[in-house]
Amino acid sequence: MNEIIAQLAEHAAQESAVLENELNLEVSVDDKSYQIPAEFIRVFAELIIRECMQQCEPEAGLKYSPNALSSRTDCRDKIKNRFDIE
């Protein structure tokens, strides 16, 4: 797992409270079943989105139109690199 994603998951676990009556997502991996608290999923997704937004902030000194393909490509590449995605 990418180090950034691991840190975000840990942060989400610390921020989310497990409640008795909370809806959970049941996930099966390699014939094992896991319950993931809904609040953890919400916080984890929010943290990932915030990381992506930070990667798309304009860099000082770079000049491109907000609608330019180069700005979208730059943002996409930063997100891919941040999360080690090929």
N, C-alpha and C positions, 0 to 999 in steps of 0.2 A: 504494500500500500504506500502511496506517495506520502511523504512526511507531512506535507501541508494538510492533506486530507485526514491523516491520523490526528493531527493537532486540532483540526476543526471538529472531528468526531468526539475527541476528549472534551473540548470546550462545550459542545452541545450536550454531552452527558452531564457535565457539571451544572449547566444552566437549566436542564429539564428535570422536573420532579415526576417521579413515578407515582401515579395515583391508583388506588385500588380499582376504581370504576372507569379508568381511562381506556379508551379504545386503543388496541395494539394491533400492529401489523404482524401477521405470522409469516415467517420466511423459512423455507426449507433449503438447506445447503448440504449436499452430500448425505442425504437421508437423515439429517438432523433438523429438528424444528426449533426455531427461535422466535421469541416474542419481542418485538421492538416497540417501545412506547411511542405513541403518536406525537407527544410533545417533543421527544428527541428528534424525530423525523422533521418536524416543523422547524426547530432551532437549527438543526444541521443544514437543511436546505437554505435557510436564511443566511447562515454563515457562508455557505458556498457562493450564493448570489452576491453577497457583499464583497467577497474576494474577487469575483469576476468584475464587479463594478470598479473596484480599485485598479484592476489591470487596464481598464479602458479609459482611465483619466489621461488627458493629454500630457505628453512629456514636454518639459520646458525646452524650447529651442526647435522643436519640430513644428513645421508649418504645413497644415493640410486642411482642406475644407471638411467640415463635419460630415458632409455627404459623400466625401471622396472614397473610392474603393481602397485607397492606401490606408485610410484611417480604420476602416473595418477590418482589413487584412492584418494591420498592426495589432489591433485589439484581439482578434482571433488567435494570432500567434502568441501573444502574451499569455492568454488564458491556457492555451495548449502547453506552453512551456511551464507555467506555474503548477499545473496539475500533472505534468509528465505524460501527456496524452499524445499519441502519434497519429 
